[in-house]
Amino acid sequence: MNLSYFIAQRLIKGRREETSFSRPINVIAIIGIAMGLAVMILSVSILTGFKQEIRDKVVGFGSHIQIMNFDSNISFETAPISDGQEFVPEIKKIPGIKHLQVFATKAGIIKTDQEIQGVVLKGVGSDYDWSYFSSNLVEGSVFTVTDSVRTDKVIISRKISDLLRLRIGDSFAMHFIQDPPRMRKFTICGIYETSLEEFDKIYVFCDIGHIKRLNGWSDDQISGFEVFIDDFDRLDDMTVAVRDAIGYKITEEETKFKVTNIRIKYPQIFDWLNFQDINVVIIIFLMLVVAGFNMISGLLILILEKTNMIGVLKALGSDDITIRRIFLYQAAYLIGKGLLWGNLIGIGLAYLQLKTGMISLDPTSYYIKTVPVNLELMHILLLNGGTMAAIIIMLIIPSQLISRITPVKAIKYD
């Protein structure tokens, strides 16, 4: 049997049965580790939850990858392409592609009796995936697009609804600045709210047939394709795969295609989200330092309390490494106890927030109504393993104090 481990076990069992000077110090160390790990779990789960929530909102409006005419600029007035491209079946076969749909956009102005507001009319086809907006509808329902008859129904955001004082069933006129100027009348069938104000205040969704007619396009012309993927972490790889499927040749109609992804289209949003990682790194570093110093204090107290035992073991022939392991085993036990309580507190609070949403946020500032939580087993395991390893490494240097203790003075120590 491992002598160091055996002695450490006996010391741990004996400590439970008696009151010692080091006991309150050890309790403080355990509390420090528990609170530190709980804060780290909450920080990581909230940050990843926040990033995922905002990312899903942006993707809901613009998809992961867009394929458009190379001549289209950053405005919402696009050059058309045909929806019957040869590469469409090839893209759908790529592993990781979840859905592909057509779209068209056109800028316009909504005018009511009292208000006026510039918006972007986004046309969708019968293949449009409504799952995101269906989950964010606050009133009404989404409309159905068919290839035979255009529908005048649209869905607008609550932001536009409040600005223009429009409700479900109301009709409004939208004016388009072109030559000649045109006007279309739409009826509201649904109101959505994503709390992403930058998008909520501009997007109105309609039948793609209206945009085709307004632009004088043929039935097979669209602004482009939207591609959704299964794993956002593979966005760059999937963008390259889509580009490869399309190729770089100009088509017979002299159309060259531009492939872009959501991260390139909205770099300011994703740069801001990535910047939040720095805050979590700082929090984790500070919590590790606090927990580490708590454990260093606890270890030093343990060594001082057992100075007499150290002297006896040295007199019996034990080397410094064997004795150091005794105290490191005890420290590992205390760290494990702290990690257990830290997991219970951190995961418990995160799960409670996930199920109840008890902590709310101002959506105008944070784009979401409640604090988001994303509990992932891998993150929790890494935090536990990293905390244990970091603190043990920090304890190796203070454990060198054992080598300075001489048997003669240690046995006389009281």
Buried (B, 14 or more C-beta within 10 A) or exposed (E): EEEBEEBBBEBEEEBEEEEBEBBEBBBBBBBBBBBBBBBBBBBBBBBBBBBBBBBEBBBBBBBBBBBBBEEBEEEBBBBBBEBEBEBBEBBEEBEEBEBBBBBBBBBBBBBBEEEEBEBBBBBBBEBBBBEBBEEBBEBBEBBEBEEEEBBBBBBBBBBBBEBBEBEBEBEBEBBBEBEEEBEBEBBBBBBBBBBBBBBBBBBBBBBBBBBBBBBEBEEEBBBBBBBBBEEBEEBEEBBEBBBBBBEEEEBEEEBEBBBBBBBBBBEEBBEEBEEBEEEBEEBBEEBBEBBBBBBBBBBBBBBBBBBBBBBBBBEEEBEBEBBBBBBBBBBBBBBBBBBBBBBEBBBEBBEEBBEEBEEEBEBEEBBBEBBBBBBEEEBBEEBBEBBBEBBBEBBEEBBEBBEEBEBEEBBEBE
